[in-house]
């Protein structure tokens, strides 16, 4: 699922129907594949909207790397 999510995010036009076969082999059905696709696409969309508008996160949402 992570490999699929990365490709969908970084290079969505490279995905082909056969790229779903490993996910199907792992037990995902059509509904699960659609949900995976929708969650990844939604977060990509929201992040681009927020970043593109320069929205600043409220302090409780910011990462603390220290």
Buried (B, 14 or more C-beta within 10 A) or exposed (E): BEEBBEBBEEEEEEEEEEEBEEBEEEEBEEEBBEEBBEEBBEEBEEEEEEEEEEEEEEEEEEEEEE
